[in-house]
């Protein structure tokens, strides 16, 4: 340490007590300067100092001091951390019938009484002599109460804790939290605190102030980031859940466009009916007129013709025309007004589901129609659907998605510092998610205790993990001490990341020369190899800082792995470093494997003659991938049997048989508007009548 000032020691110079005191003072000055100029120059509670549950209803206020921490940066910089074993701090010096404003002061005290030798120059007739005396051997910090009934003092050497309401009998009736917390945006009784930017525009390169150039410490940076997240989410408080998830917000509402499938594609409005049409001489209702393009996927979302012969779409005042985006994304053709996921949907204003799957196309207000991305239509007007992206969207994105081959990001996470990365080929959602993960990981690291433990070389048996029997020969492997600040768990460091520092008698040891890490690179270790001899009395200090070189977003806390559940073939193979290795699926005889963005479809193409799975139902039923032959009893009422998505079960064969003698039909229905030999449904009406169908990938063939 000792960066601001250092004690100058010359060769062969004797070190006296003032020299040692200078070293101590210079190190303390550095720590205080770092706290005031890097962390914060104000007073904050980092964590803790909460009242005990039994305080309300008693005449005594008791605060939890163990593991509590605070910083006083307004004066000369004080950092206090309560030891895990320290007792609660209590007081009954409260004024009855008043609001008591409770603050804490952090004061110095001494302890560790022990015998020390002193020199008396007047002893032995002036020849001088040595004598022993019991004295305190160290100085420590301790908190104490400061209470008044007028208001908080604002004293730079005091930190606000709470307001305590005491009734006329001296009993505490209420306690209000007044702590200014280091990791909280709200402060001074204002939970909606916003960061006071000096300006919100990028300063000129000739300016040395403005915007984030004026951020002076980590606390200000954290406040600005928390406030920015609140603005992005549109919530009152930065930690609240947004109305729409980030992936949902970027999936369709903004980063999408309507493009024409034909050069004359248009929306036409007559004041009551909307037509989606073009100038085709021989129009069909199945013609694709336009595409909905979502920038984060390449699927085709097709809008078919809705015109003439009753095909136009009726919209009453304050009704919304919308469609449902498939999740996960899949090619979809929208046709006809209805209630299925492949229909155009018409709903009253306020009835459209507010989620990432709802995509509005048009809205009627009075006689006017507002078409998404295209503008306003009066009765009798039409507007063409072109494949030109709105200028405002191009400006928002910073590029033309129809011509650009990559996203022109201007800055990227540093791979030496962050584990969550993106490139020019990454989507906006991926880039935002990576940066959010990096911010979350950085916040977790800021909230992590600093590890610092001492190990002393002793002549006898070690009393605990902070001692080792000496002398210790070179090349000895040493297990680093338990973390006394974290419930005495075994501390570990990431090999090769440069996180661990080792000191010998106050001197920083050089990695690879004085000591070495033990273990493979990118694995966790709790051992080091000391490369020099240690003698009795030597003191080793092991230190891992909360910001000491962590790879943000990488796994540094847990040795994660995976496992196979249940019997059968094992898909997971092993974990190598941070890499989880899985076995590859290979198609065998008469088996095919089709890979999509989110699924693997395994299909049998013949060659089998095993037993079929026979099932029977007397209720409505949706066929499963494990079904083969279904017997249906419709004696009590007509029954609906629904086929699964044909795309998900390509080549699957089902046989359905009506087994009762009633006149109730067994109706065969499809999913996603798929067809059975060109029809949406089929039916069995006679006892023992059956139908056998095979999936062709987009619908069903009767065989």
C-alpha positions in Angstrom: 0.0 0.0 0.0 1.5 3.4 1.0 0.8 5.2 -2.3 0.3 8.8 -1.2 3.3 8.7 1.0 6.0 6.1 1.9 8.6 6.0 4.6 12.0 6.6 3.1 14.5 3.9 4.4 18.1 4.1 3.4 20.6 1.2 3.3 21.9 0.2 6.7 19.5 2.6 8.4 18.1 1.7 11.8 14.3 1.6 12.0 13.0 3.3 15.1 9.5 3.5 16.5 8.6 6.7 14.6 9.5 4.9 11.4 7.1 2.1 12.1 4.4 4.6 13.1 4.9 6.4 9.8 4.4 3.2 7.9 1.2 2.5 9.8 -0.1 6.1 9.3 0.7 6.1 5.6 -1.2 2.8 5.0 -4.2 4.1 7.0 -4.1 7.3 5.0 -4.2 5.3 1.7 -7.2 3.2 2.9 -9.1 6.3 3.9 -8.3 8.1 0.6 -9.5 5.0 -1.3 -12.7 5.0 0.6 -13.5 8.7 0.2 -12.4 9.0 -3.4 -13.2 5.6 -4.9 -16.2 4.3 -2.9 -18.0 7.4 -1.6 -17.4 10.6 0.2 -20.6 10.4 2.2 -21.8 8.3 5.1 -23.6 5.0 4.3 -24.6 1.8 5.9 -23.3 -1.0 3.8 -25.5 -3.6 5.6 -27.0 -4.5 9.0 -27.6 -2.4 12.1 -31.2 -3.5 12.1 -33.2 -3.5 15.4 -33.9 -6.9 17.0 -37.5 -8.1 16.8 -38.0 -7.7 20.6 -37.2 -4.0 20.6 -40.8 -2.9 19.8 -42.9 -3.3 22.9 -39.9 -2.9 25.3 -38.1 0.0 26.8 -34.8 -0.9 25.2 -33.5 -0.4 21.7 -31.2 -3.2 20.6 -29.3 -3.2 17.3 -27.6 -6.2 15.6 -23.9 -5.3 15.2 -22.6 -8.7 14.1 -21.7 -8.7 10.4 -23.0 -5.1 10.1 -20.9 -2.6 8.2 -20.8 1.1 7.4 -18.5 3.8 6.0 -18.1 7.4 7.1 -16.6 9.2 4.2 -17.7 12.8 5.0 -14.8 13.4 7.5 -11.5 11.5 7.2 -12.9 8.1 6.1 -13.8 5.3 8.4 -14.8 1.8 7.4 -16.4 -0.3 10.2 -17.2 -4.1 10.0 -18.8 -5.8 13.0 -17.2 -9.2 13.8 -19.6 -12.2 13.5 -19.4 -12.9 17.2 -19.9 -9.3 18.5 -22.8 -8.7 20.8 -25.9 -6.5 20.0 -25.7 -2.9 21.0 -28.5 -1.8 23.4 -29.7 1.3 25.1 -32.6 2.3 27.3 -31.6 6.0 27.2 -34.7 6.9 25.2 -36.9 10.0 25.9 -40.6 9.0 26.7 -43.4 10.7 24.7 -41.0 11.6 21.9 -39.5 10.6 18.6 -35.9 9.6 19.3 -33.5 10.2 16.4 -30.9 7.4 16.7 -27.4 7.8 15.2 -24.2 5.9 15.7 -20.7 7.1 16.2 -17.7 5.0 15.4 -15.0 5.5 18.1 -11.6 4.1 18.8 -10.9 1.9 21.8 -8.0 -0.2 23.0 -7.8 -3.9 24.0 -5.6 -7.0 24.1 -3.9 -6.4 27.4 -0.6 -8.1 27.6 2.9 -7.6 29.1 5.3 -5.4 27.2 8.9 -4.4 28.0 9.8 -0.7 28.5 13.1 1.2 29.0 13.6 3.5 32.0 16.6 5.8 31.3 16.7 6.9 35.0 17.0 3.3 36.5 20.3 1.9 37.8 21.7 5.3 38.8 21.1 6.8 35.3 22.5 3.8 33.5 19.0 2.8 32.4 17.1 -0.4 32.7 14.2 -2.5 31.4 10.9 -3.1 33.1 7.6 -4.8 32.2 4.1 -3.4 32.3 0.6 -4.7 31.3 -0.8 -2.5 28.5 -3.4 -2.7 25.8 -1.7 -3.9 22.6 -4.1 -2.9 19.9 -6.6 -0.2 18.9 -10.1 -1.1 17.5 -13.3 0.6 16.4 -16.6 0.3 18.2 -20.0 1.8 17.6 -21.9 3.8 20.2 -25.3 5.5 20.4 -26.0 9.2 19.8 -29.7 10.1 20.4 -31.7 13.3 20.5 -35.3 14.3 20.1 -35.1 17.2 17.7 -33.7 15.8 14.4 -30.7 14.0 12.9 -27.6 16.1 13.5 -26.1 15.8 10.1 -22.7 15.4 11.9 -20.0 14.1 9.5 -18.9 11.7 12.2 -22.3 10.2 12.8 -24.4 7.8 10.7 -28.2 7.8 10.7 -29.9 4.5 11.8 -33.6 5.0 12.7 -36.4 7.0 14.3 -37.8 5.4 17.5 -41.3 6.4 18.7 -41.6 6.0 22.5 -44.9 6.5 24.4 -45.3 8.3 27.7 -44.6 5.1 29.6 -41.2 4.7 27.9 -42.2 1.8 25.7 -41.1 1.7 22.1 -44.2 1.6 19.8 -42.6 2.1 16.3 -39.2 2.0 14.6 -38.7 3.7 11.2 -35.7 2.8 9.1 -33.6 5.9 8.3 -30.4 4.2 7.1 -28.8 5.5 3.9 -27.8 2.2 2.4 -24.8 1.9 0.1 -26.5 -0.5 -2.3 -29.9 1.2 -2.3 -30.9 4.0 -4.7 -33.4 5.6 -2.3 -32.1 7.8 0.6 -33.0 10.5 3.1 -36.6 9.3 3.4 -37.1 9.4 -0.4 -37.5 5.9 -1.9 -38.0 7.5 -5.4 -34.6 9.2 -5.4 -33.3 9.8 -8.9 -29.7 10.3 -9.9 -28.9 14.1 -10.4 -27.2 14.1 -13.8 -25.3 17.3 -14.5 -26.3 16.8 -18.2 -27.9 14.1 -20.3 -26.0 14.9 -23.5 -22.6 13.6 -24.7 -20.0 16.4 -23.9 -17.7 17.7 -26.5 -14.2 16.1 -26.6 -12.9 19.5 -25.6 -15.0 19.4 -22.4 -13.7 17.7 -19.3 -17.0 17.8 -17.5 -20.6 16.8 -18.3 -22.7 13.6 -18.3 -20.8 10.5 -16.9 -17.5 12.5 -16.9 -18.9 14.0 -13.6 -19.2 10.6 -11.8 -16.7 10.7 -9.0 -17.0 7.4 -7.2 -18.5 3.9 -7.2 -21.6 4.9 -5.2 -22.5 7.6 -7.8 -21.9 5.1 -10.6 -24.2 2.5 -8.9 -26.9 5.1 -8.4 -26.8 6.1 -12.1 -27.0 2.5 -13.3 -29.9 1.7 -10.9 -31.8 4.8 -12.0 -31.1 4.0 -15.6 -32.6 0.5 -15.2 -35.7 2.2 -13.6 -36.1 4.4 -16.6 -35.7 1.5 -19.0 -38.3 -0.7 -17.2 -40.7 2.3 -16.7 -41.3 1.4 -13.1 -41.5 3.6 -10.0 -38.6 1.8 -8.3 -35.6 0.3 -10.1 -36.0 -3.1 -8.5 -39.7 -3.6 -9.5 -40.7 -6.2 -12.2 -41.6 -4.5 -15.5 -45.1 -4.9 -17.0 -43.5 -6.7 -20.0 -40.3 -8.8 -19.8 -37.2 -7.6 -21.5 -37.2 -10.5 -24.0 -40.9 -9.9 -24.7 -40.4 -6.1 -25.1 -37.8 -6.6 -27.7 -39.4 -9.7 -29.3 -42.1 -8.0 -31.3 -43.7 -4.6 -30.2 -40.9 -2.4 -31.5 -38.3 -4.4 -33.5 -40.6 -5.5 -36.2 -42.1 -4.3 -39.5 -44.8 -5.2 -42.0 -43.5 -5.8 -45.6 -45.5 -6.4 -48.7 -45.6 -9.7 -50.4 -46.7 -8.1 -53.6 -45.9 -4.6 -55.0 -49.6 -3.5 -54.7 -50.3 -4.9 -51.3 -52.4 -2.5 -49.2 -54.8 -1.9 -46.4 -58.2 -0.4 -47.5 -60.8 1.1 -45.1 -64.4 2.0 -45.9 -65.4 3.1 -42.5 -66.8 -0.2 -41.3 -64.7 -3.0 -43.0 -60.9 -3.4 -43.5 -59.6 -5.2 -46.5 -56.1 -6.6 -46.8 -55.8 -6.9 -50.6 -53.8 -6.1 -53.7 -54.4 -5.7 -57.5 -54.3 -9.4 -58.4 -56.5 -10.2 -61.4 -57.5 -13.6 -60.1 -57.5 -13.2 -56.3 -57.7 -16.1 -53.9 -58.5 -15.8 -50.2 -55.4 -17.9 -49.5 -53.0 -15.4 -51.3 -50.3 -14.1 -49.0 -50.5 -10.3 -49.1 -47.9 -9.2 -46.5 -45.3 -10.5 -44.0 -44.7 -9.6 -40.4 -40.9 -9.5 -40.0 -39.5 -9.8 -36.5 -35.8 -8.9 -36.4 -34.8 -11.5 -33.9 -36.1 -14.5 -35.9 -36.2 -15.6 -39.6 -39.6 -17.3 -39.4 -42.4 -16.4 -42.0 -45.5 -14.8 -40.4 -47.9 -14.5 -43.4 -51.0 -12.3 -43.6 -53.4 -13.6 -46.2 -56.0 -11.8 -48.3 -59.1 -10.5 -46.4 -61.4 -9.0 -49.1 -64.6 -9.4 -51.0 -67.3 -12.0 -50.7 -67.6 -11.6 -46.9 -63.8 -12.0 -46.3 -63.2 -8.4 -45.2 -62.8 -7.7 -41.5 -65.5 -5.8 -39.6 -64.1 -3.4 -36.9 -66.4 -1.5 -34.6 -65.4 1.7 -32.7 -62.6 1.1 -30.2 -61.9 -2.4 -31.5 -58.4 -3.7 -32.1 -57.2 -6.1 -34.9 -54.4 -8.2 -33.7 -52.6 -11.5 -34.2 -50.9 -14.0 -31.8 -47.1 -14.5 -32.3 -46.2 -18.2 -31.8 -44.0 -19.0 -28.9 -41.5 -20.5 -29.7 -41.3 -18.8 -33.1 -42.6 -20.9 -36.0 -43.8 -20.3 -39.5 -47.5 -19.2 -39.3 -50.2 -18.2 -41.9 -52.9 -16.0 -40.5 -56.3 -16.4 -42.3 -59.9 -15.6 -41.3 -61.3 -13.9 -38.2 -61.6 -16.3 -35.4 -60.2 -17.4 -32.0 -57.4 -19.7 -32.9 -53.7 -18.8 -32.9 -53.7 -18.8 -36.7 -56.7 -16.4 -37.1 -56.9 -12.7 -37.3 -58.3 -11.6 -33.9 -60.7 -8.7 -33.1 -61.1 -7.6 -29.5 -62.4 -4.6 -27.7 -59.9 -2.0 -26.5 -58.6 -3.2 -23.1 -59.2 -6.9 -23.9 -56.1 -7.6 -25.8 -53.7 -9.7 -23.7 -50.7 -7.6 -22.6 -47.8 -10.0 -23.3 -45.1 -10.6 -25.9 -47.4 -12.8 -28.0 -49.9 -10.1 -28.8 -49.2 -8.0 -31.9 -51.7 -5.3 -32.9 -52.2 -4.5 -36.6 -55.0 -1.9 -36.6 -57.2 0.1 -34.3 -60.5 1.9 -34.9 -61.2 5.3 -33.2 -64.5 6.8 -34.4 -64.5 6.5 -38.2 -60.7 6.5 -38.5 -58.5 3.4 -38.7 -54.9 3.5 -37.4 -52.7 0.8 -39.1 -49.5 -0.1 -37.3 -46.4 1.4 -38.9 -48.4 2.8 -41.9 -50.5 5.6 -40.5 -54.1 6.9 -40.3 -56.9 6.0 -42.7 -60.2 7.9 -43.2 -63.2 6.1 -44.8 -62.5 5.4 -48.5 -58.8 5.6 -48.1 -56.1 2.9 -48.5 -52.4 2.7 -47.8 -49.8 0.5 -49.5 -47.8 -2.0 -47.4 -44.3 -1.4 -48.7 -41.1 -3.1 -47.5 -39.6 0.2 -46.5 -38.7 0.4 -42.8 -40.0 3.5 -41.1 -37.3 6.2 -40.8 -37.9 6.6 -37.1 -37.2 2.9 -36.6 -34.0 3.1 -38.7 -32.8 6.0 -36.6 -33.6 4.1 -33.4 -31.7 1.1 -34.5 -28.8 3.0 -36.1 -28.8 0.9 -39.3 -31.0 -0.4 -42.0 -31.9 -4.1 -41.1 -32.8 -4.9 -44.7 -29.4 -4.1 -46.2 -27.0 -4.4 -43.2 -25.1 -7.7 -42.8 -24.4 -7.2 -39.1 -25.4 -4.9 -36.2 -23.0 -1.9 -36.0 -22.4 -2.0 -32.2 -19.7 0.6 -31.3 -18.6 -1.0 -28.0 -18.3 -4.5 -26.6 -17.6 -6.0 -23.1 -13.9 -6.5 -22.5 -13.3 -10.3 -22.6 -10.5 -10.0 -20.1 -13.0 -8.5 -17.5 -16.4 -9.9 -18.5 -17.6 -13.5 -19.2 -20.9 -12.5 -21.0 -20.0 -11.3 -24.5 -21.7 -10.4 -27.8 -20.5 -9.6 -31.3 -21.8 -7.7 -34.4 -23.7 -10.9 -35.4 -25.6 -11.0 -32.0 -29.2 -9.7 -31.8 -30.1 -6.7 -29.8 -31.8 -9.0 -27.3 -28.6 -11.0 -26.9 -26.5 -7.9 -26.4 -28.8 -6.4 -23.8 -29.1 -9.7 -22.0 -25.3 -10.1 -21.9 -24.8 -6.6 -20.5 -27.5 -7.1 -17.9 -25.8 -10.3 -16.8 -22.5 -8.5 -16.5 -24.1 -5.7 -14.4 -25.8 -8.3 -12.1 -22.5 -10.2 -11.7 -20.7 -6.9 -10.9 -23.3 -6.1 -8.3 -22.9 -9.5 -6.7 -19.1 -9.0 -6.6 -19.5 -5.6 -5.0 -21.6 -7.2 -2.3 -19.0 -9.9 -1.6 -16.9 -9.8 1.6 -13.1 -9.2 1.2 -11.2 -12.3 2.3 -8.1 -11.6 4.4 -6.7 -14.1 6.9 -3.4 -14.4 8.8 -1.4 -17.6 9.2 1.4 -17.6 11.9 4.3 -20.1 11.9 4.5 -21.5 15.5 6.9 -23.9 17.2 4.3 -26.3 18.6 1.1 -27.8 17.3 -1.2 -25.3 15.6 -4.2 -24.1 17.6 -6.4 -23.6 14.6 -6.2 -23.1 10.8 -4.5 -19.7 11.3 -1.4 -21.4 12.6 1.2 -23.8 11.0 4.0 -25.7 12.7 7.5 -24.4 11.7 10.0 -24.3 10.4 8.3 -24.8 7.0 10.6 -26.1 4.2 10.4 -24.6 0.7 8.0 -26.4 -1.7 5.5 -27.1 1.1 1.8 -27.2 0.1 -0.3 -25.1 2.5 -4.1 -25.0 2.8 -5.2 -21.4 3.1 -7.2 -20.5 6.3 -11.0 -20.6 6.7 -12.9 -17.3 6.0 -13.7 -16.0 9.5 -15.9 -13.3 7.9 -18.1 -15.9 6.2 -19.0 -18.5 8.8 -15.6 -20.1 8.7 -16.2 -21.7 5.3 -13.1 -22.9 3.3 -12.0 -20.1 1.0 -11.1 -20.9 -2.6 -9.6 -19.0 -5.4 -9.7 -19.4 -9.2 -6.4 -20.7 -10.5 -4.8 -18.6 -13.2 -7.1 -15.6 -12.6 -4.7 -13.6 -10.3 -7.2 -13.2 -7.5 -5.1 -14.4 -4.5 -2.4 -12.2 -3.0 0.1 -13.6 -0.4 2.2 -11.4 2.0 5.1 -12.5 4.2 5.7 -10.3 7.2 4.1 -7.4 5.3 6.0 -7.9 2.1 4.0 -8.9 -1.0 5.3 -12.2 -2.4 5.7 -12.7 -6.1 3.7 -15.4 -7.8 5.9 -17.9 -9.5 9.0 -16.8 -7.6 8.0 -16.9 -3.9 4.9 -19.0 -4.1 2.8 -20.9 -6.7 -0.9 -21.7 -7.2 -1.9 -25.3 -6.9 -4.3 -26.9 -9.3 -5.3 -26.7 -13.0 -6.1 -23.3 -14.6 -9.8 -22.3 -14.4 -10.4 -24.6 -11.4 -11.0 -23.7 -7.8 -8.2 -24.4 -5.3 -7.7 -23.9 -1.5 -4.0 -24.6 -1.5 -0.7 -22.8 -2.4 2.9 -24.0 -2.6 5.4 -21.8 -0.7 8.7 -21.7 -2.5 10.8 -20.4 0.3 11.5 -21.5 3.9 9.4 -20.1 6.7 10.7 -19.8 10.3 8.9 -19.6 13.6 7.4 -16.2 14.0 6.8 -15.5 10.3 3.3 -14.2 9.4 1.6 -15.0 6.1 -1.4 -12.9 5.0 -3.8 -14.3 2.4 -6.0 -11.8 0.6 -8.7 -12.2 -2.1 -10.4 -8.8 -2.9 -14.1 -8.6 -4.0 -12.9 -6.7 -7.1 -9.5 -8.4 -7.3 -9.6 -9.5 -11.0 -12.8 -11.5 -11.1 -13.9 -12.4 -14.6 -17.4 -10.8 -14.4 -20.1 -13.3 -15.4 -17.8 -16.3 -15.4 -18.4 -19.0 -12.8 -16.0 -18.3 -9.9 -18.1 -19.4 -6.9 -19.4 -22.9 -7.7 -18.0 -26.0 -9.4 -21.2 -26.6 -11.4 -21.9 -29.9 -13.3 -24.7 -31.8 -14.7 -26.1 -35.4 -14.3 -28.3 -37.9 -16.0 -31.7 -38.6 -14.3 -33.3 -42.0 -14.6 -32.3 -45.0 -16.6 -31.6 -45.4 -20.3 -28.8 -44.0 -22.4 -26.7 -41.3 -20.7 -26.7 -38.0 -22.6 -24.4 -36.1 -20.3 -20.8 -37.3 -20.6 -18.5 -35.1 -18.3 -17.5 -31.6 -17.2 -14.1 -30.4 -18.4 -13.1 -27.1 -16.9 -16.2 -24.9 -17.5 -17.3 -27.0 -20.5 -20.3 -29.4 -20.0 -19.8 -32.2 -22.6 -22.9 -34.1 -24.0 -23.0 -37.1 -26.3 -24.2 -36.5 -29.8 -27.4 -38.2 -31.0 -26.8 -40.3 -34.2 -29.7 -41.7 -36.3 -29.7 -45.6 -36.5 -31.4 -47.9 -39.0 -34.9 -46.8 -40.0 -34.6 -43.7 -37.7 -34.2 -40.0 -38.7 -33.4 -37.0 -36.5 -34.6 -33.5 -37.6 -33.1 -30.5 -35.7 -34.9 -27.2 -35.4 -34.0 -24.1 -33.4 -35.6 -25.5 -30.2 -36.4 -29.2 -30.8 -35.0 -32.5 -31.9 -37.6 -34.6 -33.8 -36.8 -38.4 -33.8 -38.9 -40.3 -36.3 -39.1 -44.0 -37.3 -39.3 -44.7 -41.0 -40.3 -48.3 -41.0 -38.7 -51.6 -40.3 -40.4 -52.2 -37.0 -43.1 -54.6 -36.1 -43.3 -54.2 -32.4 -46.5 -54.1 -30.3 -48.7 -51.0 -30.7 -49.9 -48.9 -27.8 -53.7 -49.3 -27.5 -55.7 -46.7 -25.5 -59.4 -46.2 -24.8 -61.3 -43.1 -23.9 -64.9 -42.1 -23.1 -64.1 -38.3 -23.0 -62.6 -35.7 -25.2 -58.9 -36.5 -25.8 -55.7 -35.1 -27.3 -53.5 -37.7 -28.9 -50.0 -38.1 -27.5 -46.8 -39.1 -29.2 -46.9 -42.5 -27.4 -50.4 -43.4 -28.7 -50.9 -45.7 -31.7 -54.5 -47.1 -31.6 -57.3 -45.2 -29.8 -60.7 -46.8 -29.1 -63.4 -44.1 -28.5 -66.7 -44.6 -26.6 -69.1 -41.8 -27.5 -72.2 -43.4 -26.0 -73.0 -40.5 -23.6 -72.1 -37.6 -25.9 -70.2 -36.7 -29.0 -66.4 -36.8 -28.4 -63.6 -34.6 -29.9 -60.3 -36.3 -30.6 -57.5 -33.7 -31.3 -54.4 -34.6 -33.4 -51.1 -33.1 -32.3 -49.0 -30.6 -34.3 -48.1 -32.6 -37.5 -44.7 -30.8 -37.6 -43.7 -32.3 -34.2 -44.6 -35.9 -35.1 -43.6 -36.3 -38.8 -44.3 -39.8 -40.0 -46.5 -40.7 -37.0 -49.4 -43.0 -37.7 -52.7 -43.0 -35.6 -55.7 -45.3 -35.9 -59.0 -44.0 -34.3 -62.0 -46.3 -33.9 -65.6 -45.6 -32.7 -66.7 -48.6 -30.6 -70.2 -47.6 -29.4 -73.5 -48.0 -31.2 -74.9 -44.5 -30.4 -75.5 -41.8 -33.0 -73.0 -39.5 -31.3 -70.1 -38.7 -33.6 -66.4 -39.0 -32.9 -65.0 -35.8 -34.3 -61.4 -35.7 -35.5 -59.9 -32.2 -35.0 -56.4 -30.8 -35.9 -54.0 -28.3 -34.3 -52.9 -25.0 -35.7 -55.4 -25.1 -38.5 -53.8 -28.1 -40.2 -55.8 -30.1 -42.6 -56.9 -33.8 -43.0 -56.8 -34.5 -46.8 -57.7 -30.9 -47.4 -60.4 -30.7 -44.6 -60.1 -29.1 -41.1 -62.1 -32.0 -39.5 -63.3 -35.5 -40.1 -65.9 -37.7 -38.2 -66.7 -41.3 -37.3 -70.5 -41.9 -37.0 -71.0 -45.7 -37.3 -70.1 -48.3 -34.7 -66.7 -49.9 -35.4 -65.9 -47.3 -38.1 -62.2 -46.3 -38.0 -59.7 -44.0 -39.6 -55.9 -44.2 -40.0 -53.9 -41.1 -40.5 -50.2 -40.3 -41.0 -48.4 -37.0 -40.4 -46.8 -35.4 -43.5 -45.2 -32.7 -41.5 -47.7 -29.9 -42.3 -51.0 -31.8 -42.1 -52.5 -35.4 -42.1 -53.1 -37.9 -44.9 -55.8 -40.6 -44.6 -54.3 -44.1 -45.3 
